[in-house]
Amino acid sequence: AQTVTQSQPEMSVQEAETVTLSCTYDTSESDYYLFWYKQPPSRQMILVIRQEAYKQQNATENRFSVNFQKAAKSFSLKISDSQLGDAAMYFCAGDDKIIFGKGTRLHILP
Amino acid sequence: SQTIHQWPATLVQPVGSPLSLECTVEGTSNPNLYWYRQAAGRGLQLLFYSVGIGQISSEVPQNLSASRPQDRQFILSSKKLLLSDSGFYLCAWSVSLLYEQYFGPGTRLTVT
């Protein structure tokens, strides 16, 4: 590994709306995990969701879900019913020893 | 349950002074341990990781070193700090190099 790319440095969404954060990756591994982490202003890194590459089903955790396209090496995060507390930096990560993307700063507009 | 501690939370040090940041994990055995640095508004840069006592792998050659004297203790050190060492340092642990990591609260280091 490998690379993890987040092409959206910043995004904004209206409260209660849905937003999708994009992530692409490159790996030569056949079995791997992918993650989304959230870093609020406190800077504490929090695991949001995990996807196992060999599973076809997209992971879901309450309002957070992923769209995992293995062939396209795409791993996007969808946040439904956005809340003010969702405002944070979001990092896509994965593969051996965990490679992190550069992050997307998400703003929630009241 | 597992917890991870880092200290100090904040540190201001002059250029050329030594550094020691400590990280400890509770509630698990033989964790994989990691040190990251995060510059302001940027992503995480993996500095070191360890799969066992005394086993340290360096990802980026630089002015820092790491040690793991005990199973659940990970220390980040420097003999002489540089201005460029300023940043937010995060320690993390995981069950495996492939699995999710759990992070400590971080140390904000300012080198003056």
Interface residues (C-beta under 8 A of the other chain):
Chain A: Y32 Y33 F35 S42 R43 Q44 M45 I46 L47 R50 F91 D95 D96 K97 I98 I99 F100 G101 K102 G103
Chain B: Y34 Q38 R42 G43 L44 L46 Y49 E59 F88 L90 A92 S94 L97 L98 Y99 E100 Q101 Y102 F103 P105 G106
